[in-house]
Amino acid sequence: MNPSPVIPQSRYLTCEGREIHFMEWSPAPGTPDRGTVVAWHGLARTGRDMDPLAAHLAAQGWRVVCPDTIGRGLSQWSPEPLVEYCLAFYARLARSLVDQLGLADFQWVGTSMGGAIGMVCADGLLRGRIQRLVLNDIGPELAAPAVERIRTYAGSPAAFDTVSELEQYFRTVYKPYGYLSDAQWRLLTESSTRRLPDGRVTPHYDPAMAQQFTHHPQDYALWPVYDRIDVPVLCLRGVDSDLLLADTAEAMRDRGPRALVVTIADCGHAPALNVPDQLELVQRFLSGH
């Protein structure tokens, strides 16, 4: 008999003086207790991107915590963007969150920025507590043209009269994610939409978060951090990724934790973690296989 579908709980905690929203997925009834996974989204996204992965893992017995980073989704926007929109502060938020949830150890899955936060935490504030690390199309070195592309659209988010128009925009800008069903595109849109004072709709994040690239230009230069990580690492690279180049992924095999690198077909930056092959790949790694 298949376990009952898991219904996630929407929760809020105050971390480092800021209200942080997260979705918490409890293990399906009757499943073995496999521990906890923290699943962290990418730069201009929200924790709801992790719904397919979280549902899959919860059905296997995992507790899954999917935060909205400060300035994204339903989390508070920073009143001090120049100092708080950076990996060091995101790591402090992560530590506060897992401390309040009573997590002594856990696994980490991070897409893009979420993976960079995971690297910083695994080498720093959460060293010894992160047991396994999944880096979804992110490495210790980013391709400059891709960073500029992301910075351009993230720093000046588009606005539209209707949610349907915003969905078409998302389908264009996030086409490299690979396959998403119509229902998944609709969820992606509705879970990351906010309405402006003039009535138009725009992506649900603080545009000031893109200032990270200006005020913390070395934030993603993480080779020294990566080389000190001492837990198993799985790196997923979209075959057409313009952010994580093939040469960088190859170097990740040979340095530091010597990541297991898997190339994901039919996508770029970043695999959406929403189709059976990707879900099973992550599940097997987290289970130690």
N, C-alpha and C positions, 0 to 999 in steps of 0.2 A: 504494500500500500504506500502511495506517495505521501510525504508529509504535507500538512495543511499549508496553504500559502501564508507567508509571513507578512504581517502588516507593520510597517515601520512607524516609529514614534518620532514626532517632531519635538526637539528639545532646545533649551537655551541655557547657557552657563556664562557667568562673568569671568573672563580670563584676562589677566593683566589689566583689569579695570575696564575692559570692553566686552559688550555682550556678543557672544558667538552662538550662532545657530548651527545645529547639526541634526542629521537624521540618524536614528539608532535602530538597527535591525537586530532583533533577538533571534537566537537559533530556533529553527522549527521544532515544535514539540516532537519528542521521540527520537531526536537525532543526538549523536554523541557530542559531548562538549569539546570542541576543537580549539577554543580560545577566541581571541579578539583580533580583528583586522581594522586598522585605521586606513581609510581610503580617501585620499586627498586629491582634489581636482586641479585643473590647470589655471593659467593666469587670469583669463577673463571669463571664467566659468563658475559654476556652483557645484555644491556637493550632490545635487540631484543627477549629475552626469554619471554618478556611480550606482544609480538604481539597479541597472541590469546585473552588474557584478555583485552588488550587495544581496540582491534577491537570490542569486545563484549560490553564493557562499552561505547565506543564512539557511537555505534549504539543506545544506550539507552539515550544519551544526556550528557554524561560526557566528559570533556576535560581530557586527560590522558598524563602525562609526564613521559617518561621512560629513565632515564639517564644511561650512561655508567660510572661506577665509575672510578676515576683516576686510570690509569694503566691497564684499560680493554677496549676492543673494540676500538672505534675511539677516546676515550679521551686520553689526553696527559699522558705519563708516568712520574712519579715523579722524579725530579732530586735530591730529598731528601727522599729516600724511608724509611729510619729508623724513620723519624719523621712524615711522611705524610701517610704512609700506616697503618692507625689505625682508630678506630671508632670516636675519637674526631675530627680528621681532616675531615673525611667523613661527619660528622655532620656540620662542618663549610662550606663545599662545598654545602651541601643541603640548608643551610640557604641562602647562596649567590645566589644559583640558583632560589629559590622561591622568594627571594626579587626582583631579576631582572625580573622575570616573573610577578611581581605584585600580588602575591597570598597572600591575607590576611589570608585565612583559606582554608583547603583542607583535603582530606583523604589520608591515606598512606597504601599501600600494599607492604610488603617486604618479599621476599623469602630468607630464611637463613640469610646471612650477611645483606641483605637489610632490614630484619625485626629487626636485632640488631641495625642498624643505626636508624630505626624508633623509637625504644624504647629510645635510647639515646636522640634523638631529642624531643620526646614527653615529656621527663622529663627535658629537658634543653633548647637549643637554639630555639626550635620551640614550646615550651610549650604554650598552649592556641591557637595555630594555627592549629595543627593536631586535627581534630575533631573525627576521628575514625581510628583505627589501626588494620590492618590485619597482623598477624604473620604467615607466611607460613613455617611450620616445623622448628621453631626456638623458643627458650625460654630463660629464664635468666640463665640457666645452661646447659652446653653441656656435652655429654658423651665423656670422654677422649679418648677411642679407636677410635671413629669416627673422632675426631679432628686430631688424628695422621694419620688416613687413608687419610683424605683430605689434610693434610699438606704434606704427602708423594707424592701424585700424582700432587698436585698443585705446589709444589716447584721445581719439576723436570719434566716439561711437556714433553710428548712424541713428537716425530717428525717422519714424514712419507714422502715417496716419492710422494704420490698422495693424493688428497683431498678425494677420495673414501676410502682410507685406514684410513684416519683421521675420516671419518664418522663412520666406523666400530668400531674404538676406542671409539668414543663418545657413540655409541649405547651400548657398554659394560660398560663403566664407569658410564654412566647416566641411566642405566637400571632401577634403583630404581625410576626414575621419573614416571614410569607407562607407559600407552599407549601414543605413539606418532605415527602419520601417517608417511608414507614414506616421504611425502612432508614436514612435520614438522621436521623430522630428517635432511633432506637436508637443510632446512632453518637454523636450529640450527648450522649445520656445516659451511655453507657458511657465516653466520653472525659472526662466531667466529674463523676464520682461518687467519693466517698470514704466509707469506713465509719468510723463513730464508735466510741468505746470500748464503748458499750452495744449495738453491733451494728447500729444503724440506719444508713441511708445519707443523704448530704447532698451538696449541690454542692461540687465540688472547688476550694475557695478559702478563704483566710484571711478570716473575717468582719471582722477589723480593717482590711482594705483600705478599707472604707466610711468609715473615720475621715478619709479624705482630704477629705471634704466639710465636716468639722468643723474640722480643723486646717489645712487649706489652702483656705479658702472661696473664694478668688479664682482657683483653679487654672484654671478653665475660662472665665475672662473674657479672651478671647484676641484681641479686635479689634486691639490694637496689634501683636501677633505676626502676625496674618493680613495686616495692611496692609503688612508688610515682606517677605512672601514674594514671590519673584521667579521662580518656576517655574510651568509650566502646572498647573492644578488642575482636577480633575473632582470635583464634589460630587453624590452620589446622595442624593436625599431620598425616603423612603417617603411616599406621598401622604397617609397617615394618621398621620404621625409626630407625636408629642406632645413630642419633644425638640428637633428642629430645625424651627422654625416657618417657614411659607412666607415671611413678611416678612424673616426673617433670611437665608434662602436667596436671596431677591431682592437683598438688600443685598450679598451675596457676589458677585453678578454685576458690581456697579458699583465695588467697592472692591478695593484691594490687587491681587492677581493676576487679578482679574476671572474668577472660576471659571466653567467650563462647568457649569451646573446642570441635572440631568436628574431628573425626577420618575418614581419607580417605582410602577407601579400595584399594587393588591391587597396592600399591606403597610404597616406603620407603622415603628416603630423596632425593628430596622433591617433593611433588605433582607438576605437570607441569602447572597447571592452564590452561588447554587447552581442557577440555572436558565439555559438557553441565552442568553436575551436579556441578562441581567445579565452573564454571563461574557463574551459577545462585546463588550459595551459597554466593559468594563474592558480587555479585550485590545486593542481598537482604540485606545483612548486611550493605553495604555502603548506601543503601537507607533507613536504619533505621528500617528494619523489622527483 
